[in-house]
Amino acid sequence: MGSVEVLPVGRRVAYWRGRRRLSQQVFADRLGKSKSWVDKVERGVRRLGKLSTLQEIARVLRIDTAALVGQDAAPVQAKGRADGVDRIRAALSSYEIPLSKLAGGPVVPVDRVLRDVGYAWTTFQYARYPQVVDLAPDLLTNAQRTHVHDRGSGRGPLVEAYRVTAALLVKLGDAELAWLAVDRAMFAATGDRELVAAAAVQLGQVLRALGRAREARSVMLAAAYRIAPSVIEYGGPVELSLCGTLLIQASLAAAQDGNESAAGELLDEAAGMGEQVGDGCDHHRTGFGPTAVDLARAAVAVEVGDAHAAIAWHENATARSGWRGLPTEHRAAHLLDVARAYLHAGDVGNAARLLTEAERTASAEITCRPVARDILAEVARDPRAPTTIAKLAATLGVG
């Protein structure tokens, strides 16, 4: 944004509205506000004190909330994240659907919920986790309310809202709350073969995060073979992406359970599907393809303690054309895996390099994930670690 970064919030709104070629009236209509309200905001007459309003403006303008608020609002955002997790817990713990308590509330149209779910997923895949924390509570409430009034069309958005929430909570290290979200997703998806398979991807992540590797492997295999086409060679890309991703989850669970040979066999099976699908697809937010399988091979190698194999698979995967096409959070998470591999190999310099690259790729992957902070602390404690790592650890209060 250049010099725009020093402008007041209202002027930033005007700047981005102009960039999006929206008149004040059109912008006001999309926000559900009056043209006078927009004009006062842009002139600085009306202050934007509510985070939810800033988020709605950012959504309409298709930008990050940070682009509006800048550095000055960092403490507010941090508070908002903590409050947001509590609101996610409240939204997941309300049991409003079975108790029919949503009937009197405002109902968001299905197409709007679909759009909001898509925005939340995209934000998650760009590893903007604090922003997803802010979005999730209202997203869950709206998706649940819409599902009550339209159980047919509303089911898909509800499952996706639960899925992205579960994926977020796993990242934040709250596996117990993530389990509640994914359990809701599986229940809502029941009866739809494709939705069940999609929700099962997050179920595998949650079970592994809870240390329930053997159960995760069993459930993932059942889900994979349920969605698998009868003849693999003639399978469609959606079926193959879901089946292959579930096999990857099963392989990671097998590795966590100490069964290296089973993990390898499952990845070999997934690799064949990956070659059929190819890179560059993201069916049901899986990012599945040959590159994703190679990244999984690296993760399995890290899990079983074969650091050199993990590094070799990393080099193979990042040389592929599909590497840059993967979601930001997928690439950053993989870089953390490889940083662990270098640590296991005693190569602190390269571990620090991968951590720095992960932080550059997606800073929230370092700042928000407990596992990343653990790796950072371990690297920072080594006297051979570069000063950049020590400074990052000090900034985050990691030691």
Residue, then its C-alpha position, 0 to 999 in steps of 0.5 A: m500500500g505504500s504511503v496508504e499505510v499511514l492514512p487514517v482508517g476512513r481514508r484507507v476505506a476510501y482508498w480501497r473502495g476506489r481501487r475496487r471501483l465501487s461508488q459510495q452508494v454501491f459500497a453502502d448497499r453491500l454493507g447494508k448501510s446508508k451512503s451518508w454513513v459511508d461518507k462520514v466514515e471516509r471523512g473521519v466524522r464517524r469512528l470505526g470502533k467495532l472489530s465486526t464492522l471492520q471485518e465486514i468492510a474488509r470482506v466487501l473490499r476483499i482485503d485483510t482487516a489488517a489492511l484497514v487497521g494497520q499496526d495501531a490495532a494489534p493489541v485490539q486484534a490480540k484481544g479479539r482473537a482470545d474473545g473469538v475462541d471463547r465465542i467459537r466455544a459458545a457457538l459450538s456448545s449451544y445445541e441450538i439446532p436440536l433445541s430449535k432455539l434459532a427459529g426467531g433469529p435472522v436467517v442469512p440466505v444460503d448463497r451468502v453463507l456459501r460465500d462466507v464459508g468460501y471466504a473463511w476457507t480462503t483466509f485459512q488457506y492463506a494462514r491468516y488464523p487470527q482473522v479466521v478466529d474472528l470470522a468463525p463464531d458468526l459463521l457457525t451461528n449463521a450456518q446453523r440458523t440457515h440449516v434449520h430453515d433449509r435443511g437441504s441447501g443449508r447442509g453443505p455450508l454447515v458442514e464446511a463451517y464446522r470443517v474450517t473451524a475444526a481445521l483452525l482449532v487444530k492449528l491453534g492447539d485446541a484439539e478437544l474443541a476441534w473434536l466437537a466441531v468435527d463431530r458436528a460436521m460428521f453428524a451434519a454430513t450423514g447421508d451424503r457420501e461426499l460430504v462425509a468424506a470431506a468432513a472425515v479429513q478434519l476428523g483424521q487431523v483431530l484424532r491424530a492431534l489427540g494422540r488417537a493414532r490407531e483409531a484415526r487410521s481405522v476411521m480414515l481407511a473406512a472413509a477412504y474406501r467408502i468414497a473410492p471409485s469402484v475402478i480407480e482408473y476411471g475415478g473422477p478428480v473429486e472422488l480421487s482427491l478425497c480418497g487420496t487425502l484420506l489415505i494420506q491421513a491414514s498413513l500419517a496415523a500409521a506413522q504416528d502409531g509406529n507402523e512405518s511399512a503400513a504408512g508407506e503402502l498407504l502413500d503408494e496407494a495415494a500416489g497413484m491417485g495423485e498422478q491421476v488428479g495432477d497438481g493444481c486442484d483443490h477439491h474440497r480444500t484438499g490440495f491433493g496431487p502428486t506434490a501433496v503426496d511427496l509432502a506427506r512422505a516427508a511428514v511420515a519420515v519425520e514422524v518415524g525419525d528418518a530425518h534424511a529421508a524427510i529432507a530428500w522428499h522435501e527437496n523432491a517436492t519443492a522442485r515440483s511445479g505444483w509446490r507454489g500452487l499449494p495453499t500457503e498454510h500447507r507450504a508453511a506447515h510443511l516447512l515446519d515439518v522439515a525444520r524438525a527433520y533438520l533438528h533431528a539431523g543436528d543441522v541447526g543452521n538449516a532448521a533455522r533457515l526453514l523456520t525463517e522461511a516458514e515465518r516469511t511464508a505465513s507468520a501466523e504459522i509461527t506465532c499461532r501454532p504451539v508446535a511451531r513455538d516449541i520448534l522455535a524454542e528448541v532452535a533458539r536455545d542452541p548456541r549455533a542458532p543465528t541471531t535472527i532466530a534468537k530475536l524472533a524467539a524473544t519477540l514472541g516470548v519463546g525461550 
